Amino acid sequence: MARKKIALIGAGNIGGTLAHLAASKELGDVVLFDVVEGVPQGKALDLSQCAPVEGFDVALKGTNDYADIAGADVIIVTAGIARKPGMSRDDLLGINLKVMKAVGEGIKANAPDAFVICITNPLDAMVWALREFSGLPHNKVVGMAGVLDSARFRSFLAEEFKVSVQDVTAFVLGGHGDTMVPVVEYSTVAGIPIPDLIKMGWSTQERIDEIVKRTRGGGGEIVALLKTGSAFYAPATAGIEMAEAYLKDKKRVLPCAAYLSGEYGVNDLYVGVPVIIGAGGVEKVIEIALNDEAKANLAVSVDAVKELLVACKGIDESL
Ligand code: TXD
């Protein structure tokens, strides 16, 4: 059986970590693409020299040519820039929108059958734009944010409850970061919902509220510490979990930025919701009944995404 092929667009911090994880897990041959000459080639060469020590048998190639992504089964997109001091959100939006246009066209021309996972920020707008530019079916283009946000939530909850992270599940909806909506009623330790754990004296509402707040600001906390960039280990792990679900047809239930056409009363937008990922890409959007608070928070999140899309359409008239 031929190996699968994973193309990583953007060979920066997340791209390099994705390449290492994909190779270590032998998910398939890896192509690292970037506009900067030398960096993807250097990282691919360095990583291929991990192979004898780690014992993985996959090929790694660095490139500046989109032709090399031809036939990719999965494409993970981290290309773009992060916000720098003095830059407005619209400046960032304008630059990364142009990047999504180039990437979308590269995918359309070379790997139209791939499952595409977008990670570039502002996530909910960039995944929508990437889908538009690539012209791929909506179920084959998805955004990564919820897996990371819920991983952050789970790690803080496990610390609070002093239990294994493996036994903590968390449920998050909505946009990435500030507007994310952790649904506490559906977050559990081995099936026991958090409100019950509070009643059992394992924590207090105040402490859980603090954890929710810390989770929402989880990205910013790391940026403040690193100073020169944003989180990359956990975002890469999260992207790989989604890729693996597709490649192995695992039917994982994961929170992802998925295209909605009517679900949760939302149309023609990418919003963070629980979905099933298998060989068909996003096979199903799971629609659950929300309490009034979660509904109101989701509405705020949806409005924030809509505002970004209006700005995108103002910048690029073809959208
Ligand atoms: O949860 C999430 N979705 C996120 C998103 C969590 C963390 C970080 N998130 C965003 O991911 C972050 O705000 C950035 O927009 C992306 C990538 O983050 P990373 O830390 O990997 O950024 P780097 O190290 O700056 O890498 C970006 C690379 C860099 O090598 C550039 O040369 C390259 O992108 N780049 C391009 N590659 C291909 N094509 C084009 N046009 C291009 N422009 C820049």
Boltz pocket constraint, residues with backbone or C-beta under 6 A from the ligand:
constraints:
  - pocket:
      binder: B
      contacts: [[A, 9], [A, 10], [A, 11], [A, 12], [A, 13], [A, 14], [A, 15], [A, 33], [A, 34], [A, 35], [A, 36], [A, 78], [A, 79], [A, 80], [A, 81], [A, 82], [A, 83], [A, 98], [A, 99], [A, 102], [A, 103], [A, 118], [A, 119], [A, 120], [A, 121], [A, 122], [A, 123], [A, 144], [A, 145], [A, 148], [A, 176], [A, 219], [A, 229], [A, 230], [A, 231], [A, 232], [A, 235]]
      max_distance: 6.0
